[in-house]
Amino acid sequence: MRRSTHSTLDDALHELQAETAEAASRPPAKEIDVKIRYYRPEDLVRMRAQLRGPQRFVPQVRCGIDVRGDGSLEPWIGGAERHDVKLQSGENAWQALRRELAKR
């Protein structure tokens, strides 16, 4: 786990985009067969990058992006009640996350 601090939300989002883009560009994960269940690469979360803050105990912003084993990106928002962010036409995961944050 790696932590970093940023002075603005925009700086934090740029770092999130860079980290998740790098993780998504890696070769796909291998399929996993554990005899009672079979996991395809898209079932696996290779990396979970999250933003929260600026408050420490009850952060105003809680969001992130999961990088799946097949390289796909899944943006989400919320804390304990996490909600997937749906992509709109022509939008990528980072744009969708920014759109949702702009609503708040």
SULTADA-V557539 format. One record per pair of residues at least 4 apart in sequence whose ideal C-beta (glycine too) atoms are under 7 Angstrom apart, sorted by sequence separation. I is the first residue (numbers start at 1). GAP is how many residues later the second one is. If there is no record, write none. Layout:
i->{I & I}
gap->{GAP & GAP}
//
This chain:
i->{7 & 9 & 10 & 11 & 12 & 13 & 14 & 15 & 16 & 17 & 18 & 19 & 20 & 21 & 39 & 55 & 68 & 78 & 87 & 91 & 93 & 94 & 95 & 96 & 97 & 98 & 6 & 33 & 39 & 55 & 78 & 91 & 6 & 53 & 54 & 67 & 68 & 76 & 77 & 87 & 32 & 52 & 76 & 31 & 53 & 65 & 66 & 76 & 77 & 88 & 6 & 31 & 52 & 65 & 76 & 87 & 31 & 51 & 52 & 65 & 66 & 74 & 75 & 4 & 85 & 29 & 51 & 64 & 85 & 28 & 50 & 51 & 63 & 50 & 63 & 29 & 49 & 85 & 48 & 49 & 62 & 29 & 62 & 48 & 75 & 74 & 47 & 73 & 45 & 46 & 75 & 46 & 75 & 23 & 45 & 46 & 77 & 23 & 44 & 44 & 42 & 20 & 41 & 42 & 41 & 42 & 65 & 20 & 41 & 19 & 42 & 65 & 16 & 63 & 16 & 63 & 12 & 29 & 61 & 28 & 28 & 24 & 28 & 23 & 20 & 20 & 24 & 16 & 24 & 9 & 20 & 17 & 13}
gap->{4 & 4 & 4 & 4 & 4 & 4 & 4 & 4 & 4 & 4 & 4 & 4 & 4 & 4 & 4 & 4 & 4 & 4 & 4 & 4 & 4 & 4 & 4 & 4 & 4 & 4 & 5 & 5 & 5 & 5 & 5 & 5 & 6 & 6 & 6 & 6 & 6 & 6 & 6 & 6 & 7 & 7 & 7 & 8 & 8 & 8 & 8 & 8 & 8 & 8 & 9 & 9 & 9 & 9 & 9 & 9 & 10 & 10 & 10 & 10 & 10 & 10 & 10 & 11 & 11 & 12 & 12 & 12 & 12 & 13 & 13 & 13 & 13 & 14 & 14 & 15 & 15 & 15 & 16 & 16 & 16 & 17 & 17 & 18 & 18 & 19 & 20 & 20 & 21 & 21 & 21 & 22 & 22 & 23 & 23 & 23 & 23 & 24 & 24 & 25 & 26 & 27 & 27 & 27 & 28 & 28 & 28 & 29 & 29 & 30 & 30 & 32 & 33 & 34 & 35 & 38 & 39 & 40 & 40 & 41 & 42 & 43 & 43 & 44 & 45 & 47 & 47 & 49 & 49 & 52 & 53 & 77 & 85}
//
